[in-house]
Amino acid sequence: MSTGVQESETEAQESEAEAEESPAQAQRMERKRQRAEQRDLQEEAKAELGDADETIELKVFRYDPEVEGKEEPRFDTFHVPYFKGMTVLDALIYARDHFDSSLTFRHSCRQAICGSDALFVNGSQRLGCKTQLSDLDDPVRIEPLPHQDVVKDLVVDMQHFYDQMESVEPYFQTNDTPSVSDLEEQRQDRENREKIKMSTRCIWCGACMSSCNIAAGDNKYLGPAAINKAYRFAMDEREGEDMKQHRLNIIEQEHGVWRCQTQFSCTEVCPKDIPLTEHIQELKREAVKNNLKFW
């Protein structure tokens, strides 16, 4: 009887041990499968290299706080085939598709319109879809935008940037809301349109905010993009003097236009060539006029 009881207890213990080991075994098997899959992708990539003009070395920032063993930031190296006209985004997509499917980054339109693929490439803020590999030194070092919280790899948390943009009320407002029967087209003369034209080109990529030393040290600073958006509406003749006054009050705050030190870093990195620093300085002049009241 005792032998039978001991055997039953032993079997139960072995079953419990197997149950405890199964999650770990499953993880090991999954990692093994992923490595095998990556090897296959690399072999396919090597086969394609024969048609390429040359290869480009990418050093890509990696960070994943949710995966054990990947919590510490590091750089992974990828060698991708180079073809004429290839962009940084093209290279990242190739690396993800052929070497490591876990490589994470944002992109959408691939036409420098959506602003989702702003990156820190070879020490400067750039759009991945707009930046030609032929214009960069090899190896190409790709990092997430500085001064932003990294979510994973090249993806940063843009919520603070969006909050700053929203704080300047980036939408058209009039002094009075007319009734439906009184609605009329609000015309804008050509001269005024030319004045604000460049400010309307902002694609909310966050490159300017990332390059700004003031924003890096002052988390409450509105930032170049938000101030530029305020400029776009404050200088629009259709908005009305009362609303212009309201908007100037927003950007005159302690963490508004007066924090800008005119370093032009935002203007230099803007992918749409918006003269951000000039717009900020013009709003400073408008703020002075607004306070002195005799202009």
Secondary structure in CASP SS format (residue, H / E / C, confidence):
PFRMAT SS
TARGET T0000
AUTHOR 0000-0000-0000
METHOD secondary structure of the structure
MODEL  1
M C 1.00
S H 1.00
T H 1.00
G H 1.00
V H 1.00
Q H 1.00
E H 1.00
S H 1.00
E H 1.00
T H 1.00
E H 1.00
A H 1.00
Q H 1.00
E H 1.00
S H 1.00
E H 1.00
A H 1.00
E H 1.00
A H 1.00
E H 1.00
E H 1.00
S H 1.00
P H 1.00
A H 1.00
Q H 1.00
A H 1.00
Q H 1.00
R H 1.00
M H 1.00
E H 1.00
R H 1.00
K H 1.00
R H 1.00
Q H 1.00
R H 1.00
A H 1.00
E H 1.00
Q H 1.00
R H 1.00
D H 1.00
L H 1.00
Q H 1.00
E H 1.00
E H 1.00
A H 1.00
K H 1.00
A H 1.00
E H 1.00
L H 1.00
G H 1.00
D H 1.00
A C 1.00
D C 1.00
E E 1.00
T E 1.00
I E 1.00
E E 1.00
L E 1.00
K E 1.00
V E 1.00
F E 1.00
R E 1.00
Y C 1.00
D C 1.00
P C 1.00
E C 1.00
V C 1.00
E C 1.00
G C 1.00
K C 1.00
E C 1.00
E C 1.00
P C 1.00
R E 1.00
F E 1.00
D E 1.00
T E 1.00
F E 1.00
H E 1.00
V E 1.00
P E 1.00
Y E 1.00
F C 1.00
K C 1.00
G C 1.00
M C 1.00
T E 1.00
V H 1.00
L H 1.00
D H 1.00
A H 1.00
L H 1.00
I H 1.00
Y H 1.00
A H 1.00
R H 1.00
D H 1.00
H H 1.00
F C 1.00
D C 1.00
S C 1.00
S C 1.00
L C 1.00
T C 1.00
F C 1.00
R C 1.00
H C 1.00
S C 1.00
C C 1.00
R C 1.00
Q C 1.00
A C 1.00
I C 1.00
C C 1.00
G C 1.00
S C 1.00
D C 1.00
A E 1.00
L E 1.00
F E 1.00
V E 1.00
N C 1.00
G C 1.00
S E 1.00
Q E 1.00
R E 1.00
L E 1.00
G C 1.00
C C 1.00
K C 1.00
T C 1.00
Q E 1.00
L H 1.00
S H 1.00
D H 1.00
L C 1.00
D C 1.00
D C 1.00
P C 1.00
V E 1.00
R E 1.00
I E 1.00
E E 1.00
P C 1.00
L C 1.00
P C 1.00
H C 1.00
Q C 1.00
D C 1.00
V E 1.00
V E 1.00
K E 1.00
D C 1.00
L C 1.00
V E 1.00
V E 1.00
D C 1.00
M C 1.00
Q H 1.00
H H 1.00
F H 1.00
Y H 1.00
D H 1.00
Q H 1.00
M H 1.00
E H 1.00
S H 1.00
V C 1.00
E C 1.00
P C 1.00
Y C 1.00
F C 1.00
Q C 1.00
T C 1.00
N C 1.00
D C 1.00
T C 1.00
P C 1.00
S C 1.00
V H 1.00
S H 1.00
D H 1.00
L C 1.00
E C 1.00
E C 1.00
Q C 1.00
R C 1.00
Q C 1.00
D C 1.00
R H 1.00
E H 1.00
N H 1.00
R H 1.00
E H 1.00
K H 1.00
I H 1.00
K C 1.00
M H 1.00
S H 1.00
T H 1.00
R H 1.00
C C 1.00
I C 1.00
W C 1.00
C C 1.00
G C 1.00
A H 1.00
C H 1.00
M H 1.00
S H 1.00
S H 1.00
C C 1.00
N H 1.00
I H 1.00
A H 1.00
A H 1.00
G H 1.00
D C 1.00
N C 1.00
K C 1.00
Y C 1.00
L C 1.00
G C 1.00
P H 1.00
A H 1.00
A H 1.00
I H 1.00
N H 1.00
K H 1.00
A H 1.00
Y H 1.00
R H 1.00
F H 1.00
A H 1.00
M C 1.00
D C 1.00
E C 1.00
R C 1.00
E C 1.00
G C 1.00
E H 1.00
D H 1.00
M H 1.00
K H 1.00
Q H 1.00
H H 1.00
R H 1.00
L H 1.00
N H 1.00
I H 1.00
I H 1.00
E C 1.00
Q C 1.00
E C 1.00
H C 1.00
G C 1.00
V H 1.00
W H 1.00
R H 1.00
C C 1.00
Q C 1.00
T C 1.00
Q C 1.00
F C 1.00
S H 1.00
C H 1.00
T H 1.00
E H 1.00
V H 1.00
C C 1.00
P C 1.00
K C 1.00
D C 1.00
I C 1.00
P C 1.00
L H 1.00
T H 1.00
E H 1.00
H H 1.00
I H 1.00
Q H 1.00
E H 1.00
L H 1.00
K H 1.00
R H 1.00
E H 1.00
A H 1.00
V H 1.00
K H 1.00
N H 1.00
N H 1.00
L H 1.00
K C 1.00
F C 1.00
W C 1.00
END
